């Protein structure tokens, strides 16, 4: 149920939108630096090489949806990740 809440609830989507806007505002031009900033904010660590590749693939699939929508999607994915949701 928790995973479905995060995927579908307006609150989770609103938080993803705010995160995407913050990342764009703080780092307007450098996609790689923006991804690293997202990982620092959410996970308190830098993104690993494999994670960078996955993030860049997500952003690369933006196509007609546009860059803003791609960043919203990426922010939503990161907020729904196990590392963000569960405390070890």
N, C-alpha and C positions, 0 to 999 in steps of 0.2 A: 504493500500500500504506500509506503514512503516514496518509493521510486516513481510510482504513478503520480503522486502528489507533486513531486518536483517537476515532472515532465509536463503536467497539464494545468497546474494551478496558476491563477493570475499573479499571485505574489511572487512565485519563482520566476515567471516571465518578466515581471516588472523589475526584479532585482538583476536579471540578466541584461535587460535594456539599460539600466543605470550603470552597470559595470562596463558595458560596451561604450557608453557615452563617456565615462570617466577615462577609460583607456585611450579613446580617440582624443579627448581633450588634453590629457597629460602628455601623450606622445603622438602628435598629429601625422608624422610622415614615415616613421621607421617601423615597419611591420614586425621585424624580428625583436626589436626592443619592446614593442607593445606586448608581444607574447610573453617575453621574459617578465615584464611588469605584472601581467595577469597572474603568472605563477607565483611571483613574490607576494602579491596581495592575498591570493587564495590559499597558497600552500606554504608560504614562508621559505621558499627555496627556488633556485633557478630551474627552468625547464631543461629536461634531458634532451639529448640529440633526437631520440626517437619521438619524444613528445613534440618537439619542434616540427619534425617532419609531418606528423599527424595534423597538427594545428595548421600548418601551411597548406596541407591538402584540403582541409575543411574550408579555409579561406579561398583557395583556388577554385573551388566548386561554386563560387558565388554566381558566376554567369550573369544572367539577366536580373537576378534578384538584387544585385548591387552589393557594394562593399559594406554598407551599414548593416544590412541584413545578415551578411556573412559574419560580422563581428558579434551581432546579437546571437546567432546560432552557436558560435564558438563559446561565448560567455555562458550560454545556457548549458552546453555540454560540460564545461568545466565546473559549473555550480552543481551539476547532477552527478559528478564523479564520486566514486567511493572515497577517495582521499579527502574530499571536501566534506562529505556527509558524515563519515565515521571518524571517531577519535581513536587512535591506537593506544 
